[in-house]
Amino acid sequence: MSGGKNSTLRLLKDSLARRSMLILTLVPGLVVALMVLGLFLRSKSILAVKSISHLLFSSAWHPLRGEFGLLPFITGTLWVTAVAMVIALPISLLTAIYLSEYAPPAVREIARPIVDLLAGLPSVVYGVWGVLMVVPFVGNQLAPLFGAKSSGYSILAGGIVLAIMVFPTIIHVSLEVFTSIPQSLREASLSLGATRWETVKHVVLRKGGQGIIAAGVLGLSRAFGETMAVLMVVGNIPKVPKSIFGAGYPLPALIANNYGEMMSIPLYDSALMLASLVLLVVVLVFNVLARIILVRAERKAE
């Protein structure tokens, strides 16, 4: 009789533990859903007055006149993110290949903490470094080299700082992908007379292709939502950029700079909430896409 009670009690505890963990697992997803819902409800005021297409594709940003075109901020975000990814992807990928395939264990052990250190630095530190080093370099060296005039506070400066910030994300994910590839495939390639680089090109990169894409997408989503460092070096002028040496104004900088100010202007708060919603949805889509690609890559590697 006692054994039956103990068995029933264990089953009850197991059921409670399983349900509790299920609820806790659902909490992060519920929080994201509540964030999307909250931002949408706060954006309804401006959406009731102006169409979403007008808000997204208009370049006129004059809050005092009731004009809230988000195009300059969306294009500024896209420009900075694109420049950052053009710089970050090849450097990060080659770094991950070296650490995975070529580096001695001692070098690998030294490099990993350095990459972790880059990931742990506050974004404001990157911003200050960008103001002191990157902005003068762009304004005094790079811009004249290409026959352009620039104060240094530009899309390019923001892209350089942002590229360094996403290095750790892409390197870490790429390393995980390369590590998951069976060593036997490398050995088989080398045994057939292939060089180390031929093995990397035809085995490692081909086998880990989807994972590399996932690393890039995760880095892209990280770059898309970065605020403080970019805000400090990009110029913050609300107009559509015409070159990488011109100033820009990304969506995160718009929100960080203006939320809490001039809230007495009609629809101003609602316009900023819509900008936040656009940013959240885009980052969410990129992260979900990266996760799907990464899971497929891991299954393929197995």
N, C-alpha and C positions, 0 to 999 in steps of 0.2 A: 504493500500500500504506500509505504514511504517512497519507494522507488518510482511509483507512478506519479506521485506529487512532484518529486524532483524533476522528472522528465517533463511534466507539464510546465513547471516553472522555468526550466531552461528554454523550452520552446517559446514561452511567452516573452522571456528576456530577448531571445533572438529576434522575434517579430518586432518588438519595440525598438531594438537597436537598428534593424533594417529600415523601419519606417522613419526613425529619427534621422538617420543618415540620408534618406531620400529627401526629406524636408530640407535639411541643410544643403543638400546638393542643388535643390531648386531655388534656394534663396538668391544666389548671384544672378541667375537668369531673371528672377522676379524683379530684382533691383534695376537691372537694365531696362526691363519692360516698363517699370514705373518711371524711370528717367525719361524714356521716350514719350510716354503718355503725358507726364508733367510738362515737358517742353512743348509738346503739341498743343496742350490746353492753353498754355501761356502765349502761344503764337496765333491763336485763333482770331484775336482782335485785328491783326494786320491782314490775315488771310481773308477775313470777311470784307475787307475794303479793297485790297489789291490781289490780283491773281498771282499764283505761285510762279508762273512763267515770267511775269513782269518783274517780280522781286529778284528772281535768279539771274535774269538776263539784262536787266537795266544797269547802266553804269553811273547813274545819277545818285549820289549820296549827299543829300542836303536835309538833315533831320528837321531843321527849322521850317523848311518848306514842305515837309511831309513826304520827301523823296528818300526811299530806303533801298536803292538798288544794290544788290550784293555782288554783282559781277566783278568789281575791282578786287574784292576780298577773296572771292573764289579763285580768280585767275592768279592773284598774288600767292595764294596757298599752293596752287598747282605748279606755278613757276618755281617757287622755293623748293618744293618737294621734288620736282623733276631734276633740278640741278643737284640737290643732295644725293639723289639715287644714282645719277650718272657718275658722281664722284665716289660714292660709298660702295656700290656693288662690285666693281672690279677689284678695288683694294681689299675689301672684306673677303671676297671669294678667294683671291690669291693668298691672302693670309691664312684662311682656313685650310686651303690645299697644302700650304707649306707645313703648318702645324700638324696636320693629319698624316701627310705622306712623306715629308722630307726631314722635319725637325728632329734632332736627338731628344730623348726623354728629358734631359736637363733643360734644354731650351723651351720645350713644351711646358714644363712645370713653372718656368719663370714667366712665360708669356701669358698663361691663364690668369694669374692674379692681376696683371697689368690690364688685361681686357675687362676683368671684373671691376677694377678701379675706375675705368672709364664709364662703366655702367652705373656706378654708385655716386659719381660726382653730381652735386646739385646743378640744375640747368642754369641758375644765375651765375655760377662760376664759368660755365662755357660762354655765357653772354658777356661777362666782364672781359674774359680773354679775347672774345671776338672784337669788342670795342677797342681794346688796347693793341691788338696785333693784326687781326684780319681786316678790319675796316681801313686802317692806314695802308696796308699792303694792296688792297683792291683799288683804293683811290689814288695812290701815288705810283704804283708799279703796274698792276695789271691793266687798268683802264687806259693809261697813256700808251701801253704796249699795243693795244688794239685800236688806237686812234679814237678813243671815247673819253668823254669827260664824266667824272663821277665823284661824288663826295666820299665815296667808300661805303656809305650806308645804302646797301643795295641788295637786290635779289641774290647776286653772287656771294656776297658776304654771308647772308642768311643760309645759303645752300652749303657753303663750306663748313660753317659751324654745325649745321644740322647733320651733315655727312659724318662728322666726327662723333656726334651723339648717337648715331644709329650703327656705327661700327660694331659695338658689342652684340647687339641683337642679331645681326646677320652672321657674324662670326660664330656665335654660340650655336645657332640653329644649323648652320652649314656643317660645323664640326660634329654635331649629333647625327646628322644625315650620313656623313662620311664614315663615322664610327660604326653605324648600323650595317654598312655594306660588308658582307662576309670576307674575311681575309683570304679565303680559298680562291676567290675570283681573282684577286691580285696575283696570287702565287701561280695560278693557271696561266695568266697572261704573261708573266715574267718567264715562266718555263717554256713558253713558245717563242721566246727571243725578243719580246717587246721591251723597249726601254721603260724606265720609270715614268717619264712624261707620257709616252704612248699608253701606258697602263692607266695613268690618271685621266687622259683624254678620252679613251675608248671604253674604259670600264667604270672608273669612279664617277666621272662627270655624267656619263650616260645613265648609269644606274641610279645616281642621285639627282637626276634632272628635276623631277617634281619637287623634291625637298629643297633644292636651290631656289626654285620659283617661290616656294612657301616662305623661305627665309627673306627673299626680296619683298614679298607682299607684307610680311610682318614688319620689316624695316620701313616700308612705305607707310603703313598705318601708324607706326611710331613717329615718323617724321611729320605726317599730316596733322597730328594733334599737338605738336610741341608749341609752347607758348613763350616762356620768358626769354630764353636765349635768342630766339628769332626776333622777338619784339625789340630787343635792344640793338640789333644791327641792321635791320631790313629797311629802315627809313620811315615807315608808317605814313605814307602819303596815299590817300584814297583815290587812286586812279589806276587804270589798266596798264600794267608794265609793257614797255615797248622793247626792252632789252634787258639782259641780265645785269647790266651796269646801272639800270634805273632803280629807283626806290619802289617798294611794294608795300602791301598791307594785308597780311594773311588773316584768315578768319579768327584763329585763336588770339591774335594780337588785338583785333577789333573788340572782341569780347572782354579781354583782360583790361584794355585801356579805358573802356567806356562804361562798363556795367557799374551801376551805382551813381553815375553822374548824369545830369540832365534828364532824370527820370520824369520830370514834370512835362517834358515834351510829349504830346500825344503819339502813341504807337511806337515810341522809341524803345521802351522795354520789350514790347512784343517783337520788334524787328531783331533785337539782340537774341531773344529766345529762339527765333526762327534760325538765326545764324548758328546758334548752339545745336539746334536739332539737325541741321544739315551736316554739321561737323560730326556729330555723334553717329548719325546713320552711315556716313561714308566710312568712318573708322571701324564701325561694327561690321560692315560688309567686308572690308578688307581683312579683318581678323577671322571672320567665319570662313572666308575663301581660303586664307592661308592654312587654317586648321584642317579643312577638308583635303587640301593638296598634300599637307604633311602626313596625314593619316594614310592616304593612298600610297605615298612614297614609302612609308614604313612597312606597309603590307607587301608592297612590291619587292622590297629588299629582303623580306622574310622568305 
